[in-house]
Amino acid sequence: MSNEAFLSLRDWALNWIRGSIESYLRGKTPINIVKGRIRRAIESYGVKPEEISTIINLLQIDPSLTLPRELREERARPLLEFIEYLKKGEKSD
């Protein structure tokens, strides 16, 4: 696979993750589905856990996401903890 094709897959994966997290924050996608997608994006598409943390943090302040801030923070917390767990797993390899 060419480097250009890999980068476009990676971009696709980042958009996929963003949409999945947004759907979870809105209460439309279960957290276990989102965690599986995050793991898949990291393992198969070269997405870094830090990038996913950034997406989560940006969604918490995105004005187009019409959810109360407290609800966003409450729902984002387990995802951020999951990302930290994945980061620790990377370091132990």
WOJO-V660888 format. One record per run of one state. SS is the DSSP state (H for helix, E for strand, - for the rest). FROM is the first residue (numbers start at 1). TO is the last residue. If there is no record, write none. Layout:
# WOJO-V660888
SS&FROM&TO  SS&FROM&TO
This chain:
# WOJO-V660888
-&1&2  H&3&25  -&26&30  H&31&45  -&46&48  H&49&61  -&62&68  H&69&91  -&92&93
